[in-house]
């Protein structure tokens, strides 16, 4: 197995008229955040300023958005699912989302008007738990399908939210197809961040939901005197999170947007391969997609997100599992007085990549192309905590997936 990090500079940004990112503007995402604020559990997750790590790596600032605190669910995913489900209900009720905060949506009057609805999704864990949690809060039902190899801990966490959940013998993308087929058969509502022809509205709403995290991060940076990051590293599975973050910052910062790097597992690097093809069209990766980065084990891009990433991102990187493991150990064992960030496999790969870029001579060319130097202020999103505690300890305590001698 190839243990090297692969990367490619995006050559497609100037090839065509850029896709509109108005749906991820500050104005639109402020409305989304207003909805999230209506939940009793809402609070902005911490932005950790890791000054000692920044000094060690030779940059001006390292900032990590710690999503392990989101709604008590240990991951960011609930932001997308909850907003999309609320938008769906608002459309069904023929009302604007601004009129339907948490209290209104959970009222007996609205529940009676809507009747019984079953939401379904495919997930490695975090998204499914967010859908199950939201359905439970909205007094509705949920059915969740997980790909083969999924964590039993994550399965039980989903069931604890009241969902009917099971681990299938399918990969992620085939589990999505199963959820879609059963939704048609039983009249359920699919809540998936993978977009395809005829299924684009809900994935768009999910991307907008993720925007709350990006808006919080920008406001938190400004609160510590940083007008904007110079660089943003964001991980990608189908690309919905990455597209949301990319679109938000490109809209908020316009022509002075941060340099953005999209980071994937090398076992599910559909966006990297799409950039490699350099023709503007998304590519699909098939197979088992066997990676510890379960949240990134997706082989088919969200086409809406791909268009945003194609037009605005600077670089795509494909990383072996050891890069994520290194990131977990770096964030979990802080330097000096830096805060500790408990980051799971999918949450930490960007930290591992930044460390390699700044310290590994083999990454010097990529570092130079990104303009990383002592003036750089880097924003990362730790999208999950230890959602599989046994795996987390195996990596951080027992040294699983060590940095290879290459």
N, C-alpha and C positions, 0 to 999 in steps of 0.2 A: 504493500500500500504506500502511495506517495505521501510523505510526511511534510512536504514543503507547502508554504503558503503561496497561493497563486493570486495574481492581481492583474487588472487591466484598466488602463485609463480610458474613460468614456470618450469615444470618437464621434458619438451620434448627436451631441448637444446642438451643433450648428447645422445639422443636415436638413432640418425641416422646421416649419413653424411650430412653436412650442404649444403643447396642450394647455388648456385653461386650468388654472389652479384656484379659481375664485371660490370654489366650494371648500377650500382649506384656508381662506383668508382669516385674518384676526377677527373681523366682524362676525363671520360665520361661526368660528370656533368659540368666540365669547358666548354666543347663544347656547352652544353645546355645553360649555362649562356651567352656564346658569342652570341647565337641567340637572347636571350632576350635583350641583350644590344643593338641590332640593332633597337629596337623600340624607337622612340623619347621620349616616356613616361617613359623609364626605369630609375630607380635609385634604389640603395639598400635601402630597408626599414630599419628603425631604430632598433637597438638592445638596449633596455632600461636596464640600470644597476640599479637595485633597492636596493641600499645599506642599506637604513633604514628598508625596509621590511626584508632583509636578517638578519639584526641584531635582529629584533623583533622575527623572527622565529628561530634564533639560528643556522644559517648556514653561510658559508663564502661568498656566493654570490648567487644572484637571477638575472637572465638575461631573458628578455622577448622580443622576436622578434615580432615587432608590424606591422602586415600585413595590418592594416587599411590604410596604405599609398600606397599599391601596385597598380600602374598604374591608380590611381584615382578611383579604383573600390571598395575600402573598404574591400577587401578580397584577399586571396592568390590564389584562384582557377584558375585565368586566366593563371598562370604559366603553369599548366598542359595542359589545353585545347589549348592554343596557340601553344605550342611546338608540341603537337600531331597532330594538324591540319596542321602545317607547314611540319612535317615529312611525313604526308600523301600526301601532294601536291608534296613534293620533290620526293617521290617514284613514283608518277604518272608522273612526269616530267623526271624521270630517272636521277636525279641529286642528289648530296650530299647536305645535309642541310647547310653545311658551305658555299655553293655557293648561298644560297637563304635567305639572310637577309630580313628585312622588306621592304626596298625600291624595291628590286628585285621582291619580291612576289606580291607587289601591283602595279607593272608596267603594263601598257596596253598590252605590249608584252606577259607577262606571263598570264595575265587574258585571252587574246585571245587564247592562246595555251591550257589553261585549260578548257575554256567554263564555263557554269554555274553549280555550285555545291551547293547543299543544305546539310548543316550539321544539325543533330538532336541530342537531348539529353534529359534525364530526370534529374531534379534537384530540390532542395529545394529553390534555388535562386542564390547562389554565383557561382557555376560551370556554370549554364545556362547563367548568365550574362557575364561570361568570354568567353564562346563559342560565344554568340551573338556579343560581342564586337570585338572578333577576326574575325568572319565572316564579320562583317561590315567593318573592316579595310582592309580585303582581297578582298572586293567588291564581296562577295558571300552571300548566303542566309542562314538563320537558322530557325529551328522550335524547340520550347522548350516546354516540358510537365512537369508540376509541380504536386506533390502529394497533396491529399486533406489536407486541413488545412494550406496550404502555405500562406505566408504573401502577402497581396495585394500590399504592398509597393515594395516587391522584384519582384513581377510580373510586375509592372509598370516600374521598373528599367530595366528589361530585354527587355520589349517592346520599351523602349527609345533607346535601342541599335539597333533597326531595326528588331528584331526577331518577328516571329509569335509565340506567347506564350499563354498558357492557363493553368488553374488549373483544374486538373482532379478529379474524385471521387475515385482514386486509391491510395494505399500506394506507397512508393518510388519504391520498387522492381517491382511492377506491372506496374508502370509508365515507368520503364526501358524496360519492355517487350513490352509495347505499342509503344515506340519509335523504338524499334528494328523491330517490325512487320511492322510499317509504312515505315521504311527505306527500307525493302525488297520490299514492294508494290510499292513505288514511286522512288526507285533508289537513296535514300539519303545515306549519310555517318553518321554512329553512332559514336559519340564522348563521350564515357562513361568510367568511371574509374572502373567499375565492370567488372571483367574478367570471361569468361566461356569458355568451350571447343569450339574452333573454333574462338574465339574472344579474342585474347591475345596481338596482336601487338599494337593496340592503347592504351589499358590500361598500357602497359609497357612504352610507350612514355609519357603518362600522369604522371606516377610515376617519370620518369626522369625529366620532367618539374618541378615538385615540388622540385627536388633536388637543384635548384638554390637558394631557400630559405635556405636550410641547409648549402650549401657552403658559402653563405654570412654570416650566423651566425657564422660559425667556423672562418672565416677570421676576423670578428668583435671582437670575443672573443680574438683572438691572438693579435689584435691591442690594447687591454687593459691589456695585460700581462697574459691572461689565455690560456694556451696551448690547453686545451680541458675541457669540462664540466665533472664533476664526475657523474652527473645524467641528464638524458633527460626524460621529461614527454611529451608525445605527444598524442593527441586525435585521435579517430578513428571512422569512419562510416563504409565504406566498407574496410577500412584499407590501401588505396593507399597512403595517406599522411604519415601515421605512418610507412608503409613499406619503403617509400622513405627515410624518416628521419633515420629510424633504419638502413637500408642498407647502406646509405651514411656514417654514423658515424662508423658502424662496419667495413666498408672498409677503411675509413680514419685513424682509430685508431687501427685497427687490434686486437691483443690480449689484448690491454689495452683500449678496448672500454668502453664508459660510461655505467653505469647501466641504463636500459631503462624501463619505465613503460608505458603501453598502456592503455589509458583511454577512456571508453565508457559511453553512457547513459545506465541506467539499463533497459530502455524500448527497447533497440536495441543492446543488448550486445552479438552479435554473436561471437566475438573473445574471450571474457571472457568464454562463454559457450564452445567454441572449446578447450580452455586451460583446462577447468574443465573436459572435456571428456578425455583428456590426451592420445589420440590415434593418434595424428598427423593429423586428418581429420577435415576439417572445418565444423561448424554447422550453421544452418539457424534459424533465429528467425522470426516468422510470426506475423500477426496482424496489428493493426493500427500504432504501433510504436510511440505512443503519448508522445512526449517529447518537452520541450522548445528548446532543442539542435537540431534544425531542420537539421543542416548540418551533424549530426551524426545519423539521424534516418534511418538507413540502416540495413536490416536484413540478407543480403547475402554477405559474404566476397568476396573480390577480391582474387581469388585463388593464384595469383602471389604474392600479398602482404602477404597473410596468410603464405605462405611457408617461407618468410623472417622473419616474426614476430615469427613464431613457432621456428625457429632455433636460433634466436639471442636476443629475448626480455627476460627480467628478471621477469616481473610481469604484470598481467592484472588486471585492476580495473573496476568495474561496479558502476556507480555513479547516485544517484537520482538527480532530477532537482535542488534541493536546493544547491547542491555543485557548480553547474555552476553559480547560482545566487550569491552565496557567493564570488566566484572568480571575478565576474563582479564588485561587490561592493568594494572588496579589491583593484583591479587594478584602478578603477575609483576614489578612494578616498585615494590617496597615503600618506604615512607617511613622515614626515620631508621634505627633498628637493627632494625626488624621483619624477620622471616624472609620469604624469598621462597617463594611457593607457586605451583608450575607447575600451573595449572588449565585443563582443557580446556573445550570449548564448553558441555557440559552441566553441568560442575562449577562454573562461575563465575557463572552467571546471578543467583544470590542475592546475591553481592557487588555486582554491578552495580545490582541493585534497591535494596539498602540505601543505596548511595551516592546514588542518585537521590532516595530518600525523605528523606535527611538534608540534601541540598543544593539540590534543585530546588523552587522555589516552587510549581510546578504540582502537586507531590505533597504539599503541606502538609496537605490534608484527610485523606489516607490516613495520613500521619505522626501526626496528632492522634488519629485513631481507634485507632491501634495503641498510643498512649501512649509513643511513642519520645521520649526526652529524655536529659539528661545523666546519668541514673541507670541507663540501659538497659545490659544486658549481653547481647550478641547472639551466638548460636551458629549457625554455618554449616557445611555439609558440602561440601567440594570432592570430589566423587565420582569424579573421574578426573583424570589428568595429561594430558600431551600424547600421547594415544593415536593421533592423526593429526599427526605432527610438521610435515608440510608445511603443513597448515591452521593449526596453531598459529603458525608463523612468519609466515604470510600475514596473520594478524590482529594479532599483537603487534609484528612488525617493519614490515610494510608498511601497516598501518592499515586493513585491510579492515573493513567494517561500522563506520564512524565514527558518533559521536553526531550525530544530525541537528540541523539548525537549525530547531527547531519552537517 
